[in-house]
Every structure is written in C-alpha cells, then in structure tokens.
Amino acid sequence: MRIAIIGAGLTGACLANSLRSSHTVEVFEKSRGPGGRMSTRRTDDWKVDHGAQFFTIRDSRFEAIAEPMIRIGVIRPWNPRLAIFNNNNWILDQWKEEHYVAAPSMNSACNYLLENIEVHYQTEILEISGNPMKWELRTNEDYFGFFDLVISTLPAPQATKLLPSECQFIKEISAVHMEPCIAFFAKLKEHLDLGWDAAIVKNSPVHWMAMNHSKPGRNQLTPTFVMHLQPEFSAQNYQLDLNSWCIETMASLCQIHPSQVEELYCHKWRYARASIRASQLSFYDRNMGIAAAGDWGPGERVEGAVISALDLIKDISKSSSDLYFDSANSLA
C-alpha cells in the first residue's frame, strides 16, 4: 500500500519506521522538524525542550522500541535533583522508577526513527478528499498523488476536523477532550545552582520547572530554564500575554531574578494532554482506508504514543494479510 502519515511526532515516527518495510510510506508535518509535542525549540545559539520533558518505560512493547536507542545513546536515563514545591517551600525527593530523555534533544528519538523516510516538512494537510482507498491530500502548494491509506496522528480534536465525516470512528475520537499547556523557556545569563534540577509544583499555577541543560546530552555551557503551567490556568489565560507574570513568578517561586534572564519565550500547546481519553488505543476503518492514532488513547503520554502506534501497526498488518489471503483465494 501507499500510506500517508499525517504528523511527525512519536506516533507518526513509530508508524513510519515499522510500516516502511512492507509499504510505501510518506510523512507530512506542518512544522520545520519532527517531534510534535516532543519538539525542541532552537534559536541561533541555544535550544530547549519546551514540550514533553521526560518519559518512563513500563510497557514491554515500548521497551522493545526503546532498547536500540538506549544502546546507542539516543535515549538516556535522567536522574535530576528533584524538588517538590508546595506553597513556595520545597524539599528534595527522587523518582521511584527510572525516567528517560532523548538526547541530545527530546526530538532526537523521532529523528532516529524517521531516518531514510520521506518526510514533507512545512506541509500542512488542509483537506483529505477522494474515495475509499484512493485519497488525495490537499495542501497550499504541492500535489502528492493518491494514497491507499491515510493515518492521522494529530491530536484528536484536529483529527476529527480533518478526517472524512463518514469514517466509522469519528464519533469515538470526537469525544476526546484535550487540555492546553502554556510553556515558558528562557536562556539565562549565568549558571545558577538553585539546589534542584527539576521541580514538581503543587498548589500553584505552575506545574513543572526544570533546568533543561541538566539533562544528559545537552549543552552544559548554556543555562536554560523551562516552566510549564497547569492545564486549568493555561485554559483560563490562553489568550493573554503572560511574559511579565512569568518573570515575576520565576523571581518569587525559584529566585531567578529578572536581571539573570537573557531571553524569554512562550509556546502555547493547545492540545497538550487528554483529560477525556479515547476508548481504545487506535482506530482503523479498513473499508475506507482511514486510521488514527496518538497519545490521546489509554496509557501514559509518551509511552502511550508508542503503544498506540504499535496497536495500529498490528491491525494494518492483519488487514494486509487478510487482503493477500482473499486475493490468493480469488485466483485459485
């Protein structure tokens, strides 16, 4: 089959890496690079992980995908000095299981999985048109021909709008609700030892803070700071400019003075995490040649993205085998 995968995040990268051995695969990504919500923001002389901050490996299926990347250093354990903040006071703690990051940046895992795969970056899919098993993808510019199967790995609300309304699982994925997250990230003028490398924050609009350069494989010469805000606070203040609020909060919460901040940026993730998840790991309308997968199904965020991809791969492989069997029987 000729397969189009929309989205070069971790789900799309896993799908493309696995399906390319048996099918012709092309990936379409509206951003300049891979990663999705595992993206890394780059400026002229520094970069920072402003999306997913870490992940765990609990499922044996994810472990099988991750193991080759651990072996070559694309995935590495991260053991930060972990602080727990509560009402502006904090204590050091530690995770009870191994946590990991991709290196040298969070999107490195997607880069690895997408090696030697045709990816069309800065290509937003505006519409899917045509007939079952003969789909066209409309963009602002290029024409890419017909596809037998189109897979969306977009956040469920975006997939609902893009996929054909006749698709049998549209009702199921339209029930998914996703919450936003406002992320701030800064380049600092000097190294600061705050006594911690990463922090979980309770009873605050802030949810997470980290010294990004403390992660393995990062540039230790350029100190960088990341702050993620709580979903409810992010939703209530999504349209506002919170840069001044962020500067004040960095000073009051973790004693980073405004004079120590060289550059400050904000990114608003409209669909950061699912608060109401889909009922199954992935969706495949075999008759139409339309499928959907992502981290908005059951499971944890990063790990769930991989498990969703593997679940869909299993269904596609079974369907391909069934099609071959049916064809062979018709020729007998």
N, C-alpha and C positions, 0 to 999 in steps of 0.2 A: 504493500500500500504506500501511497504518497501521503505523508502525515504532516499537518501544520500544528505546531505547538505555540500557543499564544502566552508569552511570559517567560523570561529567562531567570526566574527565581529558582529556588532549590527544587521545587516540584517539577518545573519545566526542565531543569538541567538533568535531573534523575531520569525523567521520561525519555528525553532525547538520547542520553547516554546508553540506555538499555535498548530502546527500540531501533536504533540505527543499524544494529547487526542484521535485522530482518526486513527493514523497511527503509524507504527514502524519507528522511526527516529534515524539516526546516523549522527554525525557531524564530519568532517575531517578538521583538522587545522595543517598547517605545522609548526607553531610556538609552543613555550612551553606553552603558555597560551592563553586565549581569548582576544578579543578586536579589532583585526585588527588595523585600524587607530585610534582607541580609546585605544591603548595599553599603558601600564605603564612599564617603564624600571626600573628594580630592580638591585641593586648591593648588596654587603654584608651588608651594614648598612643604605642604603637610597634608595629611589625610587622617580621617577618623571614622570609626564605625558608628553611624548615627541611627541604625536600625537595631536588629537583633544583637544582643550583647554577648550571649553565650548559649550553650545548649548542653543537654545531657544525652547519654546513650544508654537507654534502658531496654530497648527492644532488640532482639537478636537480628531482626531483618535490617535495622538501621546499623547495627554493629558490623554486619557483613559489608555494607556500603562504605562505612567509615574506616574500616581496618586498613585498606590500602593507602588511604590518605593519612592515617596516623603513622603508618610505616615510613612515609616519605616526608613527613613534617608539615603537610598541608593542614592537618588537624592536630592541635596540641592541647594538653591539659593546661588549665589556668587555675592557679591556686592563690588568689589575691588575699591580702589582709582585708577581711570582710567586716564591715561595720553595720550594726543595726541601729538606726536612728529612731528615737521616739521622743516627741516633744522637745526637739533640739538637743537632747542628750544622746550619747551613743556609747555602745560597748562593742568590743571586738568579738566576733563569732567565727564559725567556719562551716562551710557546706558539709553535709553528711555523706555526699557522694561526689564522684569526680565530675567536674564541669570542664567544658572544652570550648575552644575558639578555633576558627580557621585562621591560617597565617600565610602571608604577612598581613592580611586583612580579612574581614568576615566574608567578602565575596570571593575569596580565593577557592573555596570549595566548588562554587558554581563555575568558575573559570576552569578548574581542573576537569570537571565533568563534561564541559562543553568543548573541550579541546578537539579540534578537527571536525567539528559540527558546523554546518552553515547556519549562522545567526544573523538576522537582519536587525541591526540596532537602529535606534531612532526611527522606528517604523511602527506607528500606531495603527492597529486594525480598527477601522471605523464601522465596518459592517461585514457580516457574513451572508452571502447570497448564493442562490443556485438551487440545486436539488439534492436530495439524499445521495451521498457517496460521490457527489460532483460539486464541491463547494468552491466558491471564489471569495477571496479576501480583498475587501476594498480599503485602500489607503489613499493618502492625498496625492501619491505620485505613481509608484511602480505597479506593474501588473505581474502577478506571480503564477497565474495559471490555475488549474483545478486540483483539488485535494480530495482524496477518498475519505479522510478522517481529519476532523478539526478538534483539537483538545484545548480547552481554556484552563489556564492555571491562575487566572485573575482572582482577586477577592470576589466572593460570592455575589455581592451586590452589583459589581461591574459585569460579571459573567451573565447574570440574569438579564441585563440590558442588551448584551451583545449577542447572545446565542439565539437561534431561531425559536420563536414562541411555541412552535409545535413540538419542540423537544420534550420527551416524556418526563424528564426530571426537573423541568423549570420550576414547578410548584414547590418541590422539595428544597431547592437551593435558594429560592426567593424567601424562604422562612429564616434563613441565616441572618443574624444581626451582628454587625461588627462595630467595634468601638475605636475611636481615634486615639492618637498619642502625639502630643507635641514634644519634639525633641530639640534641645539646645546643645550646641557643641562649640567649644572655644579653644583657641590657641593661647597658651599662657606665655607671659614674658620670661618666666623663670621657673625652675623646678621648685615645687612645694611639697614638703612632707607633711601631710595632714594627719598622719598616723594610720591611714587606711588607703586602700587602693580602689575599693568598690564599696558601695553602700546601698542597703535596702532601707527605704524611708517609710515610716508609719505615721499615721495621723497628720498628714501634710499633703498639699497639692503635688509635691514631688514624690515620685515612686522609686527612682533609681538614680544613682550617681556613680561615676567611675572616672578614674584617671586612665584614659584609653591607652596611653603609652606604657602602662604597666603590663599589658597583655603580651604574651610571647610573640616574637617576630616583629614587633613594632619598632619604629624609630625612637630610641630612648633619648635622643638628643632634643626632640621637640615635644615639650609637655602639652598634652591635650586633655580636655575635660568634657564629659558628656553628662547631660541631665535629661531624664525622661519624666514627664508629668503623668499624673493619674488620669485614667480614662474619663471619669466624670468631669474633672476640672478641665481637661482638654476639650471635651464636647461643649462645655458652657462658655469657653473662652476661645473657641476655634477661630473666630473671625477677627480677634483682637491682636494688636501688636504688643507682645509681652516682653520685648527685649529689656526694657527698663526694669520691669518686675523681676526678670531673670537675674540681672546684675545685682539687684538688691537681695534676692534670695541666696545667691551664691555667697554674698558677704555675710548675711545673718546666719545661714544654715551651716556653711562649712568654712567660713573665714577666708574666702578668696576675695581680696579687696579689688574694687574696680580698676585700680591702677595696675593690677597684675594681669589684667585681661588685655591681650593684644588684638584679638579678633573674636567676634561672636556671631554665630549664625543660628538660624532656626529652620527646622524642617517639620512640616505637619503631615503626619501619617493619618490619612482619613480612615483607612481600614487597617488598624494595627493588630487587633486580636478579636476573635469571635466570642461574644458573650452568650449567644444562642447558636449552637453548632448544628451542622447537618447530621442527619440520622445515620449516615454511612460514610465510609472512607473516601469513596469516589463514585462517579456516575458515568454510565456508558449507555447511550442509545445506539445499539448496534444497527438498527434498521435505518437510522438517519445518518450515521457516521459522525456523531457529535458526542463529545465527552467532556467532563470537568473534574478537576482535582485541585487540592490545595490544603493549606494548614487550617482551614475552617471546618474540617470534619472532626471526628473524635480524635482525641490524643493531644499531646503537647505541641507547642508551636513549631519549632524547627524539626523535631523528630516526627511530628505529625505530618509535616510537608513531605518527608521522605516516605513514610508509611502509606500515605495517600497515593503517591506516585506508584509505589510497588503494587498496591492493590489494583490500580487501573491497568498496569502492565500485565498482571495475571489475567484480567478479563479480556484484554485485547489479544493476548497470546492464545487464550482458549477460543476466542471467536475466530482468529485466523486459522487455527487447527480445524475448527468445525467447518469453515468455508472450504478448506482444502479437501476435507473428507467428503463434503457434499458434492464438490466438483468431481472428485475421483469416482464417486458412485454414479454420477450422471453420465460419465464417459464409459462406464463398464457395460 
